[in-house]
Amino acid sequence: MGHVSTNDARNPIGRKLPLQQKMENTMRFGAANFLLLLSLFLYVCPINLGFDTQPFALMLSTLIVTFTILKTKKISMNSNVFVLFLMFFVACFFFAINANKAAGLRSLAGYASLFMVTLASYRTSRYIKTTWFNFAVYLYLSVGIIQLTVDKKFGAFLLPRMSTSVERGITSLAVEPSAYAVVCIFMLMINDFLLATGKQNKRKYFIITLLLIAQILVTLSGIGLLFLTVYLTSKVISILLKDGIAKHKGKLIIFALIIGSVFASFRNIDSLQRSRGGLVLNAAISNPKLLLIEDGSIADRLTHAILPIYSLSYSHGVGLGMGTWAKYAINLRSYAGGFIEIMGQHATLTVDRIMSGWGTALYELGSLGFVYMFVFINIIVAGAKTKDKKLAMVYISSGITIWLLMFMSIPLAFPLFSFMMGMFMYETGKRAIENNPNKI
């Protein structure tokens, strides 16, 4: 018997799929959803490997890509993935000429993730089951509830580290409250995408959204509160750009009420006032400039986002290499001068990890780092042009949110970023073919 498509399995004759194809389909769905779960639970590892973001999504993606090449004797990728492929070889060159191989290896893993995880997601995201995504949300929630009510350190044995304190909130299956909040922000965006593509029903979407927002709030993270505001604001911007105000007055009012209620709670409820998020919010309102100097976490994130921009002129656009942040960061701080230098004195500049994805690319690769930004913008713009207005709004809101997060907090090795790029590209490509079947 020859190859039988899945369409044949649904035809009136009722022909059954061959065993081989059933096994292949099972492998596809298994690989796709396992990659999703590894990307979502990116910090989980009972053995401390020496870093927060685990390499398991990258490892599985490499297996998926390798298996695809061996099976088909070719590898299909669109222009964006091909650019990521070329940039990975550029990163390999920078790694080869870098003296500190141990420090550079972590950076190289980030560039490998940008290519491998994106390509694997691009090839498999069509097989994602929404049930597994919802399961991940519920699992994060369940661990968070236990930490909130029984033991704040519950689940610590599953993580390389768990960093929290009395005034800080829970971490669930992340390494610290802000990391938990960031994962929830990405899950909010994936939830938006699943609704727009018809994979998530409206009732479940609404429940998942509320649960994720609640989890962000109980992290008591100032950064989490900021990113939630960015996410909600980007939703409003996407509505205004695509539909205007008139059609969505109700939604805009709901967004305004949510933001207002959250800020009012952290300003007026005593326990929230004394939390990390409450203290940051109060300082931001009373003296924002002093906040940037006195708060080490915020000083870290802003310094790590801004100094790489100065590194472009400092290195004459050629980059300062992988794993050299500790070597040049102090010099860059002095080179920047002014308030940036003052703020940088309160930041951590003695380790080789840069707390900014875009910043890492610009610092290490120089002007070539902009290529990653251009690829991301190209993906978002292509999605924003789709005829499906709801989906276009998701591309716009997610694009704004991710763009800012990649400056402030997300490393290049963060698998959810690459996973979403692959997912976005597949959906855009699929719809382009549906709208113009002759253009393949």
Disulfide bonds with the S-S distance in Angstrom:
none
